């Protein structure tokens, strides 16, 4: 094998990975190119069905979790609320959604009350197990029940804050270690 072949292959692979990002920069498109995450959905709130396609907002911040979560979910929802607050007047252009991954315990009332503890404008949404699993597939959310007791169990789940545009197209994903000022700055870029 020629000594430059591995280098050539590495360069070609890097080019294939970088192409969508470079293309978006040159044509001015926003978002995460090639992401197969997102899409509109309809789930239940205390005020009735919530259809993300008719929210009428520029952006949607979404977090998937459950109300019995001892630490990660309240921490991440508090961070999402700080991002929302940090947007100032622009927060009117953004919806905040908390989607349960535990519909068996998280009733409409429970999930609504929980979400609104973090910000009164946040919507807590739930549905039956089939509806929740469909939305989880759309957003590539992992969630697995841990424990055999039907009333006392935890749910191991992925933890990301999704930033979606009004068409439910993925614009950004924030992990638990993304700093709040960075998140606010990113969200402002998409408004």
N, C-alpha and C positions, 0 to 999 in steps of 0.2 A: 504494500500500500504506500502510496506517495505521502510524504510527510505533511503536505499542505491540505490533504483531503479532510481530516478532522476539523481543521480550522474553517475550511469552506463550508462544511456541513453546519458547524456552529453558527457561522454568519447567516446562512440561509434560514436556520431556525429562529434566530433572533429577529431577522427581518419579518418573518411570518407572524411572530408574536407582536412586534411593534407596529406593523402596518395599520391595523384598525385605529390605534391611538394617533398615529401620525396623520392618517386620513382625516380623522375628526378635527385635528388641529388646523389642517389646511382648509377644510370646508366650513369651519366654524360650528360644527355640530357639538352639542354637549352630551354628556352621559357616559356610560360605560359600554364601549363598542363590543358587540358580540355577546353581551350578557343575555342569558336565557332565563332571567329572573324577573318576575313581576307580572303585571296584568291586573285588570279590574276584577273585583269580586263584590258579592253581596252577602253581608252577614247581619246579625241582629244586634240592635242597641236597645236601650230602655225606651227610646222614642220610636222604635219600629225598625224596619229594614234599612240598612245603610248601604247604598250603592256607590262605590268609589268613583264610578264614571260620571256622577252628577254632583260631586262635592263642590265644583266650581272654584277650586283653589289652584294656585300655581304649583305648589308642592305638597306632598304628603310624607310625613315622618311616621314610620311604622316600626313597632317593636312587638315581637312575639314572646310570650312568657305565660306565667300563671300566677294567680293571686296568692297561693299558698307558698310561693317561692320565698325561702328564708333570707336571701341576700342579693343575688345577682339581679333579679327583676326590679326590686325597688331601687337599687343603685342605678340601673340603666334608665329607668323611667325618670328618676330625678335628674339624670344627666340630660335626657331628652327635654325635660321641662326647662332646664337652664339654657339649652340651645334656643328653645322657643322664646323664652324671656329675653335672651340676648339679641333677638331680631328686632326688638322695639316695635315700632308701628308696622313693620313688615310682617309681623307674625300673623296679621289678619289674612295674609296671602298663603298661609300654611295650615294644614290640618294635622293633628296628632292622633294616631290610632294605636291602641293596645289590643292586639289580637291574642286571645287565649289559646294555649296548646293543651288545655285541660278542661274541655267543655263539660265533662261529667260533674265537676264540682263548681266550675265558674259559670254560674247562671248569668243571665242578662243583668240582673240587679247587682250582683256581686262584682262583675267585671266593670260595670259602669261606675259604681262607687269607688272602686279601686283606682281606675284610671283618673278620675276627677280629683282624687287626693293630690295628685302631682300637678295637675292644671285643670281648672274647671272646664276648659274648652276641649280637653282630650275626650275622645270617644273610646269606650271599652266595647269590644265586639266579640260575639261568640256565635255558635251555631251547633248543629248536631255533629257528631264525630266525622261523618262523611264530608260535610261542608268544610270543616276545619282541616281535614287531611288534604282536600283538594287545594285549598289556599296555601297550605304548607308546601305542597309539591310545587306550586307556582313560584314560591319564594325560596325554594330549596332550604327549608327549615327542618332541622333534625330535632326530634323530641321522642323520648323513650321513658315510659313509666318505670319507676324503680320501687319495688316492694310489692308484697302480696295482699296487704291489708287494703280493702276497698275504700276505707275512709282516711287512712293515714299512710300516704306515700308521697314520694317526691317525683319530679319529672326532670330528667337530664335533658337539656336542650341547648341548641346553638343560641348565641347571644350577639345580635348585631342590630344596629339601628339602620333602617333602610331609608334612603331619600329617593322618593319617586316624583316624577313630574306629573302634571295633570292628566297625562295619558297613561299613567301607571308604568312608565318606562323607568328603569333603574338609572339613577344619576350618580349615586354614591352609596357606599356601605361603610359604616363606622363600627370599629371594633371597640372592645371595652377599654383599650389603652389609648384611643384617640382623644386628645385633649379637647376640652370644651371650646376654647377660642378657635382652634383649628376647625372644629365642626361648624361653628357659627360662620366663620369666613367662607367655608365651602358652600354652605347653604345659601349665603348671600350671593355668591357667584351664579347660582342657578335661578335666582329671582329676577 
